[in-house]
Amino acid sequence: MNTISVKISRGLRPMVRELEFLSQSRETFSERKKNLLRRLASPSKTGKYKRYIGSPLRYAGGKSLAVGYVVQLLPDNIERLVSPFFGGASVEVACAVDLNIQVIGADIFDILMNYWKVQIDNPSALYERLLEFEPDRNGFKAAKDRLKKHWDKTELITDEIELAAYFYFNHNTSYGPHFLGWPSSVYLQTERYRTMIEKVRCFDAPNLQVFCESFEDFIQKYPNDFLYCDPPYYLDGDSKTFVGLYPHRNFPIYHNNFKHRLLYELLMEHKGGFILSYNDCSTIRKWYDEFDLITPSWQYTLSQGDTRIGENRRKNNNGLYVKQSHELLIWRYPR
């Protein structure tokens, strides 16, 4: 594409988005859901649905391959979705943008939620700041070192856009990906990086609203709303998820201390209905045995480039380095 055509296409984007919105507004929610599932339908035998690529954030456990499975379970009469574990937000973005419903999300990780707030409210300013980073190993190290000082509270980044840019650059160019992770040779390439941050600039989700808040407080604010819950995975018993990841496998402070039983108790009392994604293990099956569930399957992409076969992969993955999912989708419709 030449320079003139690039400028023209960028100028037309608001008009294209408005036309898409008008088209969506004439459709029922059920029709929009069918259209999205049709677009996500996979011709391969590895899964029923393709990856959803609407979120600008690469995210470990981001559920980009789960979007079709979750959307197909949504009741046709909902007008709003509440998400207390926002994370990488693939499901939430799909609901806000493609299904055109209001989505209210929260997460306890303040740096992540600052990024999402800036991404939603000021994508152009975030894009302009991201242009200043050098997508190479030296640039990655400099950004990681600065972000680590903020995480350690030795030198805070007080500007919201600046903090969002450091988080996005470090996270999206990392191997895994991981917060404060390691450099990825795949994503630390100039053209790849420019293509990636173009998604930041073009992101448009006026139906999205986010907060930094704990799940127990957040869920109780919306007793009659339909929930999508993607909590940290259960690690004990016969769980195949054997290490905490959130926000990083070396300091999984939110993952290791997660209140799984409290989430169960809150969902038992919740009147608005929910879809819950969890790891498949006997404890979770026992707790939620009165609810409907399915066991969808897809390939996990976290660390998929690591071909080493260690003790855990021999034990839990039949000696294979490609990680297959062990997922449950559990749901109950509004009472």
C-alpha positions in Angstrom: 0.0 0.0 0.0 1.5 3.4 -0.9 1.6 6.5 1.3 -1.5 8.1 -0.2 -3.7 5.1 0.2 -2.5 4.6 3.8 -3.6 8.2 4.6 -6.9 7.8 2.9 -7.7 4.5 4.7 -6.8 5.9 8.1 -9.1 8.9 7.4 -12.0 6.6 6.5 -11.7 4.5 9.7 -14.1 6.6 11.8 -16.6 6.5 9.0 -16.2 2.7 8.6 -16.6 2.2 12.3 -19.8 4.3 12.3 -21.2 2.3 9.4 -20.4 -0.9 11.3 -22.1 0.4 14.4 -25.3 1.4 12.4 -25.3 -2.1 10.8 -24.9 -3.8 14.2 -27.7 -1.6 15.7 -30.2 -2.9 13.2 -29.4 -6.5 14.2 -30.6 -8.4 17.2 -28.1 -9.7 19.8 -28.9 -13.2 18.6 -28.0 -12.2 15.0 -24.8 -10.5 16.0 -23.8 -13.6 18.0 -24.5 -15.9 15.1 -22.4 -13.6 12.8 -19.5 -13.6 15.2 -19.6 -17.4 15.6 -19.7 -17.8 11.8 -16.6 -15.7 11.5 -14.8 -17.6 14.2 -15.7 -21.0 12.9 -12.5 -23.1 12.2 -12.1 -25.3 9.2 -9.3 -27.3 10.9 -9.7 -30.3 13.1 -7.8 -28.8 16.0 -10.7 -26.8 17.4 -14.2 -25.7 16.7 -13.3 -22.0 16.7 -10.3 -19.9 15.5 -8.4 -17.4 17.6 -10.1 -14.1 18.2 -7.7 -11.3 17.4 -9.6 -8.2 18.5 -7.6 -7.5 21.7 -4.4 -5.5 21.2 -2.8 -7.2 24.2 -0.9 -10.5 24.1 -1.7 -12.2 27.3 -0.9 -15.4 29.1 -4.3 -17.2 29.6 -5.9 -14.5 27.5 -8.7 -16.8 26.2 -8.3 -15.7 22.6 -9.1 -19.3 21.5 -12.0 -19.5 24.0 -14.1 -16.6 22.6 -16.3 -18.8 20.3 -17.0 -21.3 23.1 -18.0 -18.6 25.5 -20.0 -16.5 23.1 -22.1 -19.6 22.0 -23.2 -20.0 25.7 -24.3 -16.3 26.2 -28.1 -16.0 26.7 -29.7 -14.0 24.0 -31.5 -11.5 26.4 -28.4 -10.0 28.1 -27.7 -6.3 27.6 -24.6 -6.0 29.7 -21.7 -8.3 30.7 -19.7 -7.9 33.9 -16.1 -9.4 34.1 -14.4 -9.4 37.5 -11.1 -11.0 36.0 -10.4 -8.8 33.0 -6.9 -9.9 32.1 -6.2 -10.0 28.4 -9.9 -9.3 27.7 -10.4 -11.3 24.4 -14.0 -12.3 25.5 -14.7 -8.9 26.8 -13.5 -7.1 23.7 -15.5 -9.4 21.5 -18.7 -8.8 23.5 -18.2 -5.0 23.5 -17.1 -4.6 19.9 -18.6 -7.4 17.9 -21.7 -8.1 20.0 -22.2 -4.4 20.8 -23.2 -4.7 24.4 -21.9 -2.8 27.4 -19.0 -4.6 29.2 -17.8 -3.6 32.7 -14.6 -5.1 33.8 -12.3 -5.2 36.8 -9.0 -6.7 37.8 -6.8 -6.5 40.9 -3.6 -5.9 39.0 -3.3 -2.1 39.0 -0.7 -1.8 36.3 -2.7 -3.9 33.9 -5.9 -1.9 34.6 -4.1 1.4 34.1 -3.0 0.1 30.6 -6.6 -0.9 29.7 -8.0 2.5 30.9 -5.5 4.4 28.7 -6.0 1.9 25.8 -9.8 2.5 25.9 -9.7 6.3 26.6 -6.7 7.5 24.7 -5.3 5.0 22.2 -3.7 7.7 20.0 -1.6 9.1 22.8 -0.6 5.6 23.8 0.4 4.8 20.2 2.5 7.9 19.9 4.4 7.1 23.0 5.0 3.5 21.9 6.5 4.8 18.7 9.4 6.1 20.8 10.5 2.7 22.0 13.3 0.8 20.2 12.0 -2.8 19.5 15.4 -4.5 20.1 17.1 -6.2 23.0 18.6 -3.0 24.3 15.3 -1.2 24.2 13.6 -4.1 25.9 16.2 -4.2 28.7 15.9 -0.4 29.3 12.1 -0.6 29.4 12.1 -3.7 31.7 14.5 -2.0 34.1 12.4 1.1 34.3 9.2 -0.9 34.8 10.8 -3.0 37.5 11.6 0.2 39.4 7.9 1.1 39.3 6.9 -2.5 40.4 9.5 -2.4 43.3 8.2 1.1 44.2 11.7 2.5 44.1 10.9 5.0 41.3 7.2 5.3 40.4 5.9 6.2 37.0 3.2 8.7 37.8 2.0 9.5 34.3 -0.8 7.1 33.3 0.1 7.1 29.6 3.8 6.6 30.3 3.1 3.7 32.6 0.7 2.1 30.1 3.3 2.4 27.4 6.0 0.8 29.5 3.7 -2.1 30.4 2.5 -2.7 26.9 6.0 -2.6 25.3 7.5 -4.9 27.9 4.6 -7.3 27.9 3.9 -7.5 24.2 7.5 -7.9 23.1 8.2 -10.5 25.8 8.5 -14.3 25.5 5.5 -16.0 26.8 4.2 -13.3 27.2 5.0 -12.3 30.7 4.9 -9.2 32.8 8.6 -8.3 33.5 9.4 -11.3 31.4 12.2 -12.0 28.9 12.7 -10.6 25.3 11.1 -12.4 22.4 13.1 -12.5 19.1 9.7 -12.9 17.3 8.2 -9.7 18.5 11.3 -7.6 18.8 11.4 -6.8 15.1 10.7 -3.3 13.7 8.0 -4.3 11.2 6.3 -6.8 13.6 6.3 -4.2 16.3 4.8 -1.5 14.1 2.0 -3.8 13.0 1.4 -4.7 16.6 1.1 -1.1 17.9 -1.2 -0.2 14.9 -3.8 -2.3 16.7 -3.3 -0.1 19.7 -3.9 3.1 17.6 -7.0 1.7 15.9 -8.6 0.1 19.0 -12.1 1.5 19.4 -14.4 0.1 22.2 -16.7 2.7 23.6 -18.8 0.0 25.2 -15.9 -1.0 27.5 -15.4 0.4 31.0 -12.8 -0.8 33.5 -11.9 -0.6 37.2 -9.1 -1.7 39.5 -11.0 -3.7 42.1 -11.1 -7.1 43.8 -13.5 -9.7 42.5 -15.3 -10.1 45.8 -16.3 -6.4 45.9 -16.9 -6.1 42.2 -19.3 -9.1 41.9 -21.4 -8.0 44.8 -22.0 -4.6 43.0 -23.8 -6.3 40.1 -26.1 -9.0 41.6 -28.4 -9.1 38.6 -25.9 -8.9 35.8 -24.6 -11.8 33.7 -20.9 -12.5 34.6 -18.0 -13.9 32.7 -15.4 -15.1 35.2 -11.9 -16.2 34.2 -10.1 -16.6 37.6 -6.6 -17.7 38.3 -6.5 -21.5 37.9 -6.7 -23.9 40.8 -3.2 -25.3 41.7 -3.8 -28.1 44.3 -4.8 -31.7 44.2 -4.8 -33.4 40.8 -4.7 -30.1 38.9 -2.4 -30.2 35.8 -1.7 -26.5 36.4 1.2 -26.9 38.8 2.6 -23.3 39.0 1.0 -19.9 39.5 1.4 -17.4 36.7 -0.2 -14.2 37.7 1.3 -11.6 37.3 4.5 -13.7 36.7 5.5 -17.2 37.4 8.4 -16.0 39.6 6.1 -13.8 41.7 2.5 -15.1 41.4 1.2 -13.1 44.3 -2.3 -12.8 43.0 -2.4 -16.4 41.7 -1.1 -18.3 44.8 -3.3 -16.5 47.3 -6.5 -16.6 45.2 -9.7 -17.2 47.2 -11.2 -20.0 45.1 -13.7 -21.1 47.7 -15.0 -17.5 48.1 -15.6 -17.2 44.4 -17.6 -20.4 44.5 -19.7 -19.1 47.4 -20.4 -15.8 45.6 -21.4 -17.5 42.4 -23.7 -19.8 44.3 -25.6 -16.7 45.5 -25.4 -14.8 42.3 -28.8 -14.3 40.6 -27.7 -12.8 37.3 -26.2 -16.0 35.8 -22.6 -16.6 34.8 -20.1 -18.4 32.6 -17.0 -19.5 34.4 -13.7 -20.8 32.8 -11.5 -22.9 35.0 -9.0 -25.7 34.8 -10.3 -29.2 34.7 -9.6 -30.9 38.0 -11.6 -33.0 40.5 -12.0 -30.2 43.1 -13.5 -27.7 40.7 -15.8 -30.5 39.2 -16.9 -31.4 42.8 -17.7 -27.8 43.7 -19.6 -27.0 40.6 -21.2 -30.4 40.0 -24.8 -29.0 39.9 -24.0 -26.7 37.0 -23.8 -27.3 33.3 -20.3 -27.7 31.9 -18.3 -28.6 28.7 -14.7 -29.5 28.2 -13.5 -27.6 25.1 -10.0 -28.3 23.8 -7.4 -26.1 22.2 -3.6 -25.6 22.2 -2.1 -23.4 24.9 0.3 -20.8 23.3 2.1 -19.8 26.6 5.8 -20.7 26.1 4.9 -22.8 23.0 8.4 -22.1 21.6 10.1 -23.9 24.5 10.8 -27.4 23.2 12.5 -28.7 26.4 11.0 -31.8 28.0 11.3 -31.6 31.7 9.8 -33.7 34.6 6.5 -31.8 34.6 6.0 -32.2 30.8 6.8 -35.9 31.0 4.4 -36.3 33.9 1.5 -34.0 32.8 1.7 -33.7 29.1 2.8 -37.2 27.9 6.3 -36.1 27.2 5.1 -33.5 24.6 6.2 -29.9 24.5 3.0 -28.6 22.8 0.6 -28.0 25.7 -3.0 -29.1 25.1 -5.7 -27.4 27.2 -7.4 -28.8 30.2 -10.4 -26.5 30.4 -13.8 -26.4 31.9 -16.6 -24.0 30.9 -19.2 -23.9 33.6 -22.4 -21.9 33.4 -25.7 -21.1 34.9 -28.3 -18.9 33.3 -30.1 -16.1 35.3 -32.6 -17.2 37.9 
